[in-house]
Amino acid sequence: MNRSTKRGSLALMALALSLTTAACGVKKEEGAAAGSGSSAAPGGNAGTPVKLRIMWWGSQSRHDATQKALDLYTKKHPNVTFEPAYQSFDGYQDKLSTQSAAKNTPDIFQMDAAWFNDWASSNRLADLSSVNVKDVDPTLLETGKYKDKLYAVPLGNNAWGMVYNKAVFDKLGIQPPQTFEELFQMAKEVKPKLAKDQYLIKDMTADNAWYDSYQLSKGKGNARTKEGKFNYDKDTWMEWMNQWKELRKGGFTTPADVTTSDKGQDAKMDLLGQEKILIKGSHAAEFPGFDALKPGNLALAPMPKGSKPGGWLKASMYWSVSPDSKNLEEAKKFVDWFINDPEAADVLGTSRGTPVSKTVLKGLEPKFNATDKAGIELINKVSKEGNVFDPGPGNKGGWAKFAKEYDNIVQQIMFDKMTPEKGWEEVVKLSKDVEQK
């Protein structure tokens, strides 16, 4: 993704959202791609057996919908089969990077904006300019381009906000917080009404997305920019760290060990799904997965704001293709089909956000359900005043080391092993080693 995306263009794409379908088909090989090398057979002629390795992250509903789409593709193209691998977002980037280093990247894999520039600039992505993208908003397409070539095909429009347990909120007689001040105060006020191990929200000391929202809400911009700028604002950072320290000390947010146990959209380990917390950050495209944890009990709301909004708009995710694939053309044909075929859209629904083809969207309008409409509403609200996503600097120029060591610092603060004051000193030291562009 890329912050060159204009808010207005994204807003136009948020006028519709499609049906979410959960179904199963292709036999799964969860967590790891099968086989070695990119593909089993060269070429893509009719009748020539082709096996495509494909990997993505997401919730169970996305897994099920994607597998059914793979089954449908094989039904239409009997010579093409798939070796799928999927998992939650946690650990996905590390696994993909390890595969890339071993020259074992899947033929087709889900790509995130935060890594795109690193992958495209290091020749790890195939040119997808031959894919039919005439129905995709040109501004959205720009987010998948590097040096004017398309290396990542966007799969949906998206917005960053909150998912909350509306059923519990209604019982408590409260509404989602509209500002960060309301959020911190609400965490204190509702705790006496909750169970001993239940909280409004988990400790966000070490959560980079939530901190970015907080700094944006203060009108201070993103903490790390795509230009490679270290843009952490000291006063804002110290406020954030001390707010969560106060909430921890008072027992108003999760203990550190509980915080680190949270695993997004995992049926057994997601704190929201277990009702140990009542609010989490969520993209519109993630809502079907959350809803599957607590059907009919959850809802979406914009991120809290300050003098400025705290949420943002973005492309949801992309398909990219390995340049080392032995079946490069077949992989491209699949990506083309995935975004343009109406039957594929029926199966996939909103599992990756708002489908990018305008023709597909128009055909799906009659099939919207409550979950789809919730995603539309969040995107529309954020589009009115939200920011446009900045993917940050990636891993070059010392930022990979910075990210790793920064996470260690904020984790120590969260576990009360380091004071916020000392933490800031360490963060400033780290900033001296990153490339300032």
VEXKELUM-195972 format. One line per field, with one value per residue (C-alpha): x, y, z. Coordinates in nm, 4 decimals. Each point is the difference from the previous one (the first is absolute). Layout:
east = [X:...]
north = [Y:...]
up = [Z:...]
***
This chain:
east = [0.0000:0.0953:-0.1183:-0.0262:-0.3511:-0.2438:-0.2752:-0.2672:0.0793:-0.0063:-0.3302:-0.1540:0.1029:-0.1710:-0.3469:-0.0473:0.1087:-0.0642:-0.1434:0.2175:-0.0001:0.1539:0.0528:0.2669:0.1533:0.3695:0.1744:0.1965:0.3648:-0.0158:0.2949:0.2545:0.0163:0.0415:0.2692:0.3177:0.0598:-0.2695:-0.1993:-0.0093:-0.0520:0.1034:-0.2253:-0.3696:-0.1417:-0.3426:0.0374:0.3491:-0.0101:0.0837:0.0280:0.0108:0.1174:-0.1962:0.0265:-0.2033:-0.0868:-0.3402:-0.2911:-0.1751:-0.2734:0.2641:0.1673:-0.3281:-0.1033:0.3411:0.0087:-0.3420:0.1263:0.2977:-0.2371:-0.2071:0.3077:0.1076:-0.3524:0.0283:0.3648:0.0368:0.3724:0.0697:0.0129:0.1253:0.2162:-0.1442:0.1609:-0.1647:0.0233:-0.0722:0.1853:0.2394:0.3215:-0.1097:0.2609:0.2800:-0.1044:-0.0229:0.3405:0.1556:-0.1454:0.1310:0.3513:-0.0106:-0.1323:-0.3141:-0.2636:-0.3509:-0.1128:-0.2722:0.0013:-0.1866:0.1960:-0.0364:0.0677:0.2470:0.2382:-0.0748:0.2784:0.2625:-0.1112:-0.0459:0.3336:0.1876:-0.1353:-0.2105:-0.3268:-0.1066:-0.1317:-0.3814:-0.0660:-0.1716:-0.2808:-0.3306:-0.0484:-0.2135:-0.2846:0.2262:0.0296:0.3292:0.0935:-0.0383:0.2132:0.2788:0.0414:0.1175:0.2485:0.3739:0.1798:-0.3182:-0.0368:-0.2765:0.1424:-0.2948:-0.3672:-0.2263:-0.2794:-0.2204:-0.0645:0.0286:-0.0118:0.1604:-0.2325:-0.1206:-0.2032:-0.1910:-0.2376:-0.3280:-0.2017:0.2000:0.0150:-0.3803:-0.0338:0.2329:-0.1874:0.3098:0.1075:0.3411:0.2442:0.0334:0.3243:0.3064:-0.0788:-0.3390:0.1707:0.2381:-0.2771:-0.2385:0.2618:-0.0063:-0.3747:-0.1169:0.2520:-0.2026:-0.2952:0.2000:0.1291:0.3368:0.1831:-0.1986:0.1061:-0.1169:0.3187:0.3346:0.3219:0.1010:0.3425:0.1782:-0.2582:0.1464:-0.3280:-0.1790:0.2894:-0.0006:-0.3721:0.0679:0.2782:-0.2093:-0.2874:0.2346:0.0779:0.3611:0.0012:0.1224:0.2801:0.1932:-0.0555:0.0420:0.2722:0.2044:-0.0544:0.0165:-0.3055:-0.0806:-0.1221:0.1529:-0.2896:-0.2589:0.2059:0.0506:-0.3740:-0.0817:0.2435:-0.1035:-0.3726:0.0384:0.2349:-0.2702:-0.2668:0.2209:0.0782:-0.3683:-0.1024:-0.2031:0.1655:0.1402:0.3130:0.2979:-0.0145:-0.3657:0.0724:0.2690:-0.2244:-0.2442:-0.0098:-0.2188:-0.3108:0.1105:-0.3102:0.1734:0.2567:-0.1601:-0.0707:-0.3012:-0.1452:0.0479:-0.1668:0.3071:0.0030:-0.2776:0.1918:0.2713:0.1412:-0.1420:-0.0021:-0.3353:0.1256:0.0722:-0.3510:-0.1416:0.2714:-0.0779:-0.3735:0.0565:0.1393:-0.3131:-0.2705:-0.2322:0.1587:0.2688:-0.0011:0.2437:0.0764:0.2571:0.3228:-0.0050:0.1140:0.1532:0.0401:0.0417:-0.1451:0.1778:-0.1083:0.1139:-0.0931:0.2077:-0.0051:-0.0763:0.2705:0.1415:0.0871:0.3599:0.1773:0.3492:0.2302:0.1502:-0.3296:0.0234:-0.3616:0.0142:-0.2685:-0.2431:0.0517:-0.0798:-0.3119:-0.1210:0.0497:-0.1902:-0.2873:-0.0011:-0.0765:-0.2200:-0.2129:-0.3566:-0.0199:0.3260:-0.1440:-0.3110:0.2195:0.2503:-0.2395:0.1571:0.2673:0.2647:-0.1947:-0.1912:0.0666:0.2013:-0.1822:-0.2745:-0.1912:0.0135:-0.1174:-0.3016:-0.1077:0.0283:-0.1968:-0.3218:0.1885:0.1268:-0.0517:0.0291:0.3728:0.0628:-0.1991:0.1974:0.3210:-0.1535:-0.1028:0.3475:0.1675:-0.2457:0.0501:0.3779:-0.0034:-0.1637:0.2871:0.2494:0.3663:0.1438:0.2220:0.3768:0.1772:0.3103:0.3643:0.0105:0.3186:0.2693:0.2279:0.0252:-0.3753:-0.0136:0.2374:-0.1878:-0.3345:0.1362:0.1766:-0.2869:-0.2401:0.2344:0.0038:-0.3764:-0.0454:0.2333:-0.2072:-0.3187:0.1478:0.1139:0.3649:0.0813:-0.1375:-0.1526:0.2719:0.2781:-0.1921:-0.0083:0.3752:0.0522:-0.2358:0.1877:0.3287:-0.1494:-0.1118:0.3616:0.0605:-0.2892:0.0387:-0.1554:-0.1174]
north = [0.0000:0.3579:0.3252:0.1500:-0.1474:0.2873:-0.0027:0.0915:-0.2868:-0.2474:0.1383:-0.0704:-0.3616:-0.0228:0.0408:-0.3739:-0.3149:-0.3612:-0.3133:-0.1903:-0.3698:-0.2675:-0.3332:-0.2619:-0.1738:-0.0480:-0.2245:0.2254:-0.0114:0.2532:0.2039:-0.1183:-0.0295:-0.3518:-0.1217:0.1705:0.2570:0.2225:-0.2496:-0.3570:0.0365:0.2627:0.1648:0.0831:-0.1692:-0.1632:-0.3550:0.0519:-0.0724:0.3119:0.0186:0.3490:0.0621:0.2806:0.1557:0.2554:0.1156:0.0641:-0.1283:-0.3342:0.1608:0.1291:-0.3404:-0.1736:0.2487:-0.0109:-0.3779:-0.0110:0.2472:-0.2262:-0.2936:0.2059:0.0947:-0.3642:-0.0935:0.2574:-0.0879:-0.3744:-0.0003:0.2522:-0.1081:0.1768:-0.0600:0.2537:0.1183:0.2443:0.1289:0.3013:0.3249:-0.0648:-0.1452:0.0178:0.2545:-0.1914:-0.3236:0.1661:0.1641:-0.3319:-0.1644:0.2824:-0.0346:-0.3707:0.0705:-0.1884:0.2727:-0.1207:0.0760:0.2329:0.1662:0.2668:0.3250:0.2858:0.3675:0.0233:-0.2433:0.0794:0.2490:-0.2276:-0.2972:0.1907:0.1819:-0.3246:-0.1817:-0.2462:0.0746:-0.0746:0.2705:-0.0350:0.2672:-0.2568:-0.0546:0.1586:0.2897:0.2304:-0.0071:0.0852:0.3580:0.1370:0.1657:-0.3277:-0.1715:0.2477:-0.1465:-0.3277:0.1585:0.0433:0.2102:0.0075:-0.3781:-0.1970:-0.2541:-0.0398:-0.0187:0.1557:-0.2260:0.2394:0.3371:0.0307:0.2266:-0.0141:0.0292:-0.1928:-0.3163:-0.0161:-0.2301:0.1817:-0.2520:0.0723:0.3735:0.0066:-0.1802:0.2551:0.2877:0.1447:0.1031:-0.0413:0.2736:0.2788:0.1446:-0.1488:0.1916:-0.1744:-0.3346:0.0354:0.1231:-0.2741:-0.2655:0.1164:0.0502:-0.3336:-0.2255:-0.0258:-0.1237:-0.2771:-0.3386:-0.0210:-0.1096:0.2233:0.3433:0.2625:-0.0255:-0.1759:0.1887:0.1801:0.1146:-0.2076:0.0197:0.2044:0.0448:0.1381:0.2301:0.1283:0.0725:0.1902:0.2089:0.0694:0.1097:0.2582:0.1378:-0.1180:-0.2327:-0.3592:-0.1128:-0.1616:0.1297:-0.1573:0.2563:-0.1538:0.2777:-0.0621:0.1990:-0.1120:0.2981:-0.0121:0.1591:-0.2170:-0.3164:0.0706:0.0697:-0.3346:-0.2007:0.1657:-0.0398:-0.3754:-0.0171:0.1659:-0.2389:-0.3015:0.1200:0.0532:-0.3404:0.1634:-0.1821:-0.3457:-0.1219:-0.0339:-0.3800:0.0119:0.2711:-0.2069:-0.3089:0.1685:-0.1551:0.1822:-0.1837:-0.3283:-0.1746:-0.0942:0.2782:0.3225:0.2096:0.1661:-0.3366:-0.1189:0.3205:0.0787:0.3358:0.1956:0.2077:-0.0732:0.1690:-0.1348:0.0682:-0.0153:-0.3038:-0.1829:0.0363:-0.3237:-0.1909:0.1713:-0.0434:-0.3737:-0.0079:0.1602:-0.0099:0.2983:0.1411:0.2256:0.3321:0.2445:0.3600:0.2598:0.0295:0.2580:0.3438:0.3135:0.3251:-0.2234:-0.3420:-0.3131:-0.2407:-0.0421:-0.1400:-0.2586:-0.2788:-0.3145:-0.2275:-0.1216:-0.3064:-0.0137:-0.2651:-0.1423:0.0864:-0.3486:-0.1774:-0.2774:0.0781:0.3774:0.0493:-0.2385:0.1862:0.3306:-0.1501:-0.1071:0.3498:0.1466:-0.2445:0.0599:0.3727:-0.0020:-0.3151:0.0458:-0.3596:0.0460:0.3147:-0.1909:-0.2467:0.2461:0.2696:0.2513:-0.2393:0.2458:0.3233:0.1798:-0.1786:0.2274:-0.0597:0.2565:-0.2374:-0.2757:0.2387:0.1098:-0.3577:-0.0847:0.2902:-0.2035:-0.2534:0.2250:-0.1321:0.1585:-0.0699:0.1554:0.3087:0.0406:0.0112:0.2515:0.2230:0.0036:0.0736:0.2807:0.1562:-0.0144:0.1294:0.3234:0.1123:-0.2830:-0.0156:-0.1982:-0.2882:0.0539:-0.3379:0.1302:-0.0388:-0.3790:-0.1776:0.1934:0.2696:-0.1572:-0.0173:-0.3785:0.0201:0.3001:-0.1831:-0.3047:0.1944:0.2471:-0.2899:-0.1303:0.3404:0.0448:-0.3597:0.0733:0.3074:-0.2053:-0.2581:0.2866:-0.0946:0.3455:0.3458:0.2054:0.2605:-0.2538:-0.1508:0.3333:0.0406:-0.3425:0.0756:0.3233:-0.1929:-0.2471:0.2830:0.1041:-0.3194:0.0288:0.1571:0.3463:0.0833]
up = [0.0000:-0.0309:0.1472:-0.3431:-0.0016:0.0096:0.2548:-0.2496:-0.2349:0.2807:0.1193:-0.3406:0.0304:0.3351:-0.1479:-0.0045:0.1779:-0.0959:0.1506:0.2444:-0.0703:0.2190:-0.1714:-0.0319:-0.2985:-0.0643:0.2451:0.2306:0.0989:0.2783:0.1146:-0.2567:-0.3754:-0.1320:-0.2316:-0.1113:-0.2683:-0.1404:-0.2078:-0.1134:-0.3744:-0.2557:-0.2527:0.0029:-0.3105:0.0232:0.1222:0.1385:0.3756:0.2028:0.3757:0.1529:0.3531:0.1628:0.3458:0.1923:0.3499:0.1530:0.2019:-0.0392:-0.2087:-0.2431:-0.0079:-0.0786:-0.2681:-0.1669:-0.0039:-0.1633:-0.2628:-0.0681:-0.0441:-0.2434:-0.2009:-0.0267:-0.1138:-0.2798:-0.0731:0.0775:-0.0749:0.2791:0.3640:0.3107:0.3036:0.2478:0.3219:0.2361:0.3542:0.2186:-0.0670:0.2906:-0.1387:-0.3641:-0.1084:0.1715:-0.1723:-0.3399:0.0433:0.0998:-0.3090:-0.2169:0.1405:-0.0845:-0.3538:0.0983:-0.0209:-0.0966:-0.3535:0.1300:0.3397:0.1890:0.0331:0.2475:-0.0693:0.2856:-0.1757:-0.3624:-0.0734:0.1552:-0.2095:-0.3251:0.0258:0.0664:-0.3097:0.1983:-0.1831:-0.3562:-0.2330:-0.0108:-0.2623:-0.2240:0.2538:-0.1048:0.2424:-0.2168:0.2558:0.2947:0.1225:-0.1445:0.3283:0.1865:-0.2646:0.0644:0.3472:-0.1589:-0.2400:0.0252:-0.2612:-0.2082:-0.0170:0.1706:0.2453:0.2363:-0.0995:0.2662:0.1201:0.1952:0.1561:0.3748:0.3048:0.3461:0.2980:0.3050:0.0487:0.3279:0.1844:-0.0632:0.2013:0.3159:-0.0741:-0.0239:0.3338:0.1575:-0.1627:-0.1645:-0.3512:-0.1672:0.1068:-0.2533:0.1364:0.1619:0.3178:0.0088:-0.0607:0.2951:0.2299:-0.1093:0.0777:0.3609:0.0322:-0.1399:0.1760:0.3257:-0.2079:-0.1663:0.1142:0.1751:-0.3155:-0.2378:-0.1281:-0.2447:-0.2045:0.0129:0.0743:-0.3208:0.1220:-0.2640:-0.2793:-0.2858:-0.1903:0.3054:0.0802:-0.3578:0.0362:0.3214:-0.1516:-0.3107:0.2232:0.1510:-0.3446:0.0184:-0.3006:-0.0176:0.2283:-0.2862:-0.3519:-0.3415:-0.0678:0.2810:0.2521:0.3741:0.1032:0.3544:0.1997:0.3495:0.1912:-0.1766:0.0511:0.3697:0.0439:-0.1626:0.2083:0.3263:-0.0703:-0.0364:0.2980:0.2102:-0.1300:0.0724:0.3501:0.0751:-0.1386:-0.2789:-0.2892:-0.0634:0.1802:-0.2322:-0.0180:-0.1024:-0.2566:-0.1694:-0.0093:-0.2369:-0.3466:-0.2460:-0.1249:0.1554:0.1342:0.3251:0.0490:-0.1211:0.3106:-0.1619:-0.0946:0.3579:0.1296:0.2075:-0.1778:-0.1697:-0.2592:-0.2571:-0.3064:-0.3259:-0.3704:-0.1768:-0.1933:0.3260:0.1354:-0.1490:0.1850:0.3280:-0.0509:-0.0402:0.3560:0.1500:-0.2688:0.0201:0.3168:-0.1430:-0.1846:-0.1592:0.0927:-0.1122:0.1945:0.2807:-0.1059:0.1466:-0.1875:-0.3057:-0.0939:0.1150:-0.2755:-0.3599:-0.3403:-0.1842:-0.2546:0.1970:-0.1447:-0.3294:-0.2041:-0.1150:-0.2053:0.0352:-0.2932:0.0491:-0.0633:-0.2589:-0.0904:-0.0122:-0.2657:0.1709:0.3267:-0.1712:-0.1605:0.3434:0.1460:-0.2966:0.0554:0.3754:-0.0297:-0.3124:-0.0047:0.1343:0.1236:0.1895:0.1562:0.1096:0.1832:0.1471:0.1148:0.2372:0.1246:-0.1215:0.0215:-0.2729:-0.3319:-0.2279:-0.3305:-0.0476:-0.2286:0.2606:0.2712:-0.1998:-0.0535:0.3680:0.1458:0.0516:0.2108:0.2769:0.3531:0.3438:0.0275:-0.3412:0.0914:0.3212:-0.2039:-0.2418:0.2873:0.1534:-0.3339:-0.0716:0.3430:-0.0228:-0.3581:0.1129:0.2183:0.0427:-0.0929:-0.2896:0.1052:0.0133:-0.0284:0.1712:-0.1054:-0.0315:0.1052:-0.1818:0.1351:0.3432:0.0569:0.0358:0.2959:0.1362:-0.0132:0.1806:0.2748:0.0375:0.0620:0.2688:0.1700:0.0112:0.1148:0.2921:0.0845:-0.0167:0.2398:0.2286:-0.0527:-0.1374:0.0697:-0.2827:0.0555:-0.0485:-0.2894:-0.1817:0.0460:-0.1588:-0.2880:-0.0766:-0.0008:-0.2478:-0.2254:-0.0564:-0.1951:-0.2449:-0.3377:-0.0053:-0.3510]
***
